[in-house]
Amino acid sequence: MKNLPGHKNDNLTELEVFGLSARYNLADGHSYISAEQYFNSVLTELPALWQSATETPIPEMEKLFKNKFSEYFGLDGLRRHEHFSVCPTASNSIDIVGAWARSKNYKVGLVEPTFDNLAQLLRRREVELEAIPEIMLFDFVFVEEFLRDKQIDVLFLVNPNNPTGFVIDAAAMEGIIELCKRHNVVLVLDTSFRFCHQQAIDEYSLLIEKGLSFIILEDTGKQWPTLDTKASLLSYSENLSGEIRNIYEEIYLCCSNFSLRVIIEFIDATLKQGGLEYMHNIVKKNIDIATSELKSTLITIEATDPDAAMTVMWINIEKTGFSDLQFTDYLAKYGVAVLPGRYFYWNSHIVAGHNRIRIALMKPDDLFYSSILRLKKAVSDLEERLANKKKVLEVLE
């Protein structure tokens, strides 16, 4: 097994790459649940899907994908919306947002904590960033002062948020939209974990109704086990359409027609099984396994918003006596890959997040269970070591 990287680059993706070669990989949040077990009907149709992809014009396939995605999530606003592009990954969509913001010399207010590649991609495009604490998003007085005092041009939020599962519900979203409208701020939403919502929210309808400038990026890779064959739907308000589309076309001709056709088939298969409830049942099963096995140990699963069935867990490790980096290194010796908490605090990682790690749940059933047991074993061994050390100190006293 590869050695754990020495955190020389101070980022989460580096550790996700390590996780790809770890025996017990709980690091990356992509979906690796068993396609054979949960979506076998799709696999048997792959030759026909290839043929369909070759016969369908690309613009038609893109619209079919957008509309099927809208149907699955009940997004009537998106179904009616015509201004969109399709990127190969959500990171590509974020990069386009960064290129657009830099071209306008806009200052961006970005939620913290969140996955650090959002900030990295924006900074690589030389976008000026200000951190807005997640916990303050329901305080509209604070949000308004932040937008005004920091002279924010773009507010960039993640809903539900990764890693905490923090949810901005429809009522709160309306309030945020009103503030952005009042201060002429463009609202950017990363909704990559949309399928984790317990209560549906159609931000498209809210934004279009209010006439606010917006960009929304979606992601399929967190939900369906497509071996990282995925797509990111990038939608934008009509007034931004020309600017965003020009940047898109400088980089991409299109997304893979075959990828879109396969994803459409996965969505159809999910709808036949019960839609989001089917996916939530898979997620909740793994939540229950992790909760049951890790209870009464030195680590504590943080309570998540009841409106989200998150596929990642934010875990408090204070009782271990380790920092997040120390604990990540310790677990690596057991072949377990996790993500340290500090790098989610992209603006304040020097002081924040040192008492947290994040694990991901969308793994094959047998691998997930064995990984949680291995994590539990590592924590139990540490607890025993600490208890023995305490006994020695008591004797010496």
Buried (B, 14 or more C-beta within 10 A) or exposed (E): EEEBEEBEEEBBBBBBBBBEEBEBBBBBBBBBBBBEEBBEEBEEBEEEBBEBBEEBEBEEBBBBBBBBBBBBBBBEBBBEBEBBBBBBBBBBBBBBBBBBBBEEEBBBBBBBBBBBBBBBBBEEBEBBBBBBBBEBBBEBEBBBEBBEEBEBBBBBBBBBBBBBBBBBBBEBBBBBBBBBBEBEBBBBBBBBBBBBBBEEBBBBBBBBEBEBBBBBBBBBBBBBBBEEBBBBBBBBBEEBBEBBBEBBEEEBEBBBBBBBBBBBBBBBBBBEBEBBEBBBEBBEEBBEBBEEBBEEBBBBBEEBBEBBBBBBBBBBBEBBEBBBBBBBBBBBEBBBBBBBBBBBBBBEBEEBBBBBBBBBBBBBBEBBBBBBEBBBEBBEEBBEEBEEEEEEEEEEE
